[in-house]
């Protein structure tokens, strides 16, 4: 019993430290809610421990009040239970009181509910879910603006296919995380179309693919990704998709749309590109 008491006391000493470490320097309301919940949980566990586990010798030192609480919590059914005149299938019904442990848990939920209501709905010291959502959206938008500022602006009219292996790999990673559910792990098409053939529903140039990613296709269930990805990330994804042309994955979805043919580049533009290069 002594070893059990030491183990439980070590647990009570470790829980506050763990909760404080988990809360971290985040939102004050959330930290307060975590601390409040942890404190209430520790108190409940401590009371149950002292009532149910504490040795008789220690209980006597705590006085008659504590002993009364323990008797109330662990008392068995009453020997004086009423015996109504109800007999069914030779089974006589006894009118026992509700088990004390059940009543204790019930009143504990009432106390927790009162603390929750005061914290979240009266004092407003802890944020509600909708408030946390709006804060997370604002934080994500700020992070996105910072990323766009670091990457620099992109002229969508002069987009080019990226060939840098690192950029293609980043596009592949984003595609694997967000796009495979509709287009398949190899872009072979599932709900969405096959992206590895020459046929395109909304155009097959890098600008077309970029615009499709950015704006989405609401009629087909594809959301707009411009609030999720930065312009640079959308260019990387579009470049990765175009790098899959002609890979012919197994079980590819049949062609949809029209065959895309890259428009011919005029001699003047070609000379200018060569000169610039």
Order of alpha helices (4+ residues) and beta strands (2+ residues): alpha-alpha-alpha-alpha-beta-beta-alpha-alpha-alpha-alpha-beta-alpha-alpha-beta-alpha
